[in-house]
């Protein structure tokens, strides 16, 4: 309900900004928010949560609620990698590890500590059930 009211208010402010030639701070902020939302909109639909079960991994999209079940049998292998930030003089940080699950249909699922606070627990559970 709050999102709906926000969109209605934003559209009203943008509409008034087009209908009058005055530029006020509220219209400028509305345009900035509108451009930010347009920029971030595609990434909002990529946010998901993972649930590990006995049979496989359940991937639930946060915005749409769409669920996808990945049985452990569909995982071909688990690939691990490390991301390090570097410049000319050396490493900037220690970096972080990420895990990619390569599936039978040649798709992949990347799991990284940037997206999941319980990254180590997720990976341990996946590896235990995959073997």
DANOR-V657454 format. One record per pair of residues at least 12 apart in sequence whose C-alpha atoms are under 8 Angstrom apart, sorted by sequence separation. I is the first residue (numbers start at 1). J is the second residue. D is the distance in whole Angstrom. If there is no record, write none. Layout:
# DANOR-V657454
((I:J:D) (I:J:D))
This chain:
# DANOR-V657454
((48:60:5) (49:61:7) (57:69:6) (58:70:6) (83:95:5) (84:96:7) (98:110:7) (99:111:5) (13:26:8) (14:27:6) (48:61:4) (49:62:7) (56:69:7) (57:70:5) (82:95:7) (83:96:5) (98:111:6) (99:112:6) (13:27:6) (47:61:6) (48:62:5) (56:70:6) (57:71:6) (82:96:6) (83:97:6) (98:112:4) (46:61:7) (47:62:6) (56:71:4) (57:72:7) (82:97:4) (83:98:8) (97:112:7) (98:113:7) (14:30:6) (45:61:7) (47:63:7) (55:71:6) (56:72:5) (81:97:6) (82:98:6) (97:113:7) (13:30:7) (14:31:7) (45:62:8) (55:72:6) (56:73:8) (80:97:7) (81:98:5) (96:113:8) (45:63:6) (80:98:6) (81:99:6) (44:63:7) (45:64:7) (80:99:5) (81:100:8) (10:30:6) (79:99:6) (80:100:6) (78:99:7) (79:100:5) (78:100:6) (79:101:6) (78:101:5) (79:102:7) (10:34:8) (77:101:6) (78:102:6) (99:123:8) (76:101:8) (77:102:6) (75:101:7) (76:102:6) (77:103:7) (75:102:6) (76:103:5) (75:103:4) (76:104:6) (74:103:6) (75:104:6) (74:104:5) (75:130:8) (72:129:7) (73:130:8) (72:130:6) (52:122:7) (52:125:7) (56:129:8) (52:126:7) (54:129:7))
